[in-house]
Amino acid sequence: MQYAIDRNIMTSCDSLSQLEQYGELNPGGKCAVRINPGVGAGHHEKVVTGGKKTKFGISESDIDEIFKICDKYNLTIAGINQHIGSLFMEPTPYLDAVANLLRIAKRFDNLEFIDFGGGYGIPYHKLDDEKEYDMADFKKRLEPIIDSFVADYGKAPLFKSEPGRYCVAEGSVILGRVHATKDNSGHHFIGTDVGMNVLVRPSMYDSWHDIEILRVGKPVSRKELAPANVCGNICESGDLLCKDRPLPKAEKGDLVCVLDTGAYGYSMCSTYNSRPRPAEVLVKSDGSLQLIRKRETYEDLLKLM
Ligand SMILES: Cc1ncc(COP(=O)(O)O)c(C=O)c1O
């Protein structure tokens, strides 16, 4: 918080105690508060960040306390924000949260901005023709809610949104190598170097990523599919990219391509099990390649010692 105050970076306080702390550090200052609009959404309970069961934001019932703390430290609330969760393909909960936030916003004078957060999903089931998030429909339903607020409020603060996944998820794939295959008690396993340290979403959230098996110089037919578990090289039974998924027969040396890994991929990647993190390669629009992050080495893993 002090770092942000020193650099005049707008800070959003997520609780009354944070707002109190902000007031102590920067009396007379200007900040935002994060509101919990009472509605949440997301692909897994671990990424739902609005509603009664989550740690995020200040509840509507505590709004009066915000004003008391502002009086005590002479603070100005420049904006309010929310983020109800991540990955929804249908906008109703988001629109409900927008309506709630705007109702609450009317209690604040002279807001400079109102930030509705992110969370718009992308189709992870592309191989099954899943449709994209319908932005046109979303816009059609969002605009009247905002227009009606502006008419009541008498002015239009800056309205913000914070899409993360929607912008980057589809921009990246992970390429790994098949190192072994085996059958254990009737279950087929394809052993790869794409462990849960490289992509944690499937083991952390049971997330689905489409997977393709590639063989250099020889296309792999998707006509004959059999259930397979694609696993990584980490010492956990949960180290699986997919469970009993119909996939083409993979052979040692094949490449495994995990789709839509641009969001919550590398940023959640770790060196768990002393596995160095992989390289990242940018594929430019003319098809040329650029190494944008080097593959980690064992020396890198030891460098903070
Ligand atoms: C406050 C806030 N805004 C925006 C985002 C982006 O969410 P998404 O990637 O689902 O759009 C997050 C993600 O955690 C967040 O915490």
The ligand as a Gaussian input file, in Angstrom:
#p B3LYP/6-31G(d) Opt

LIG

0 1
 C       -9.778000      -7.934000      -9.529000
 C       -9.672000      -8.765000     -10.757000
 N      -10.023000      -8.236000     -11.935000
 C       -9.953000      -8.935000     -13.097000
 C       -9.478000     -10.250000     -13.090000
 C       -9.422000     -10.979000     -14.408000
 O      -10.316000     -12.036000     -14.438000
 P      -10.568000     -12.861000     -15.773000
 O       -9.233000     -13.376000     -16.225000
 O      -11.486000     -13.968000     -15.381000
 O      -11.175000     -11.936000     -16.780000
 C       -9.103000     -10.858000     -11.881000
 C       -8.639000     -12.235000     -11.839000
 O       -8.346000     -12.818000     -10.820000
 C       -9.203000     -10.087000     -10.691000
 O       -8.864000     -10.611000      -9.500000

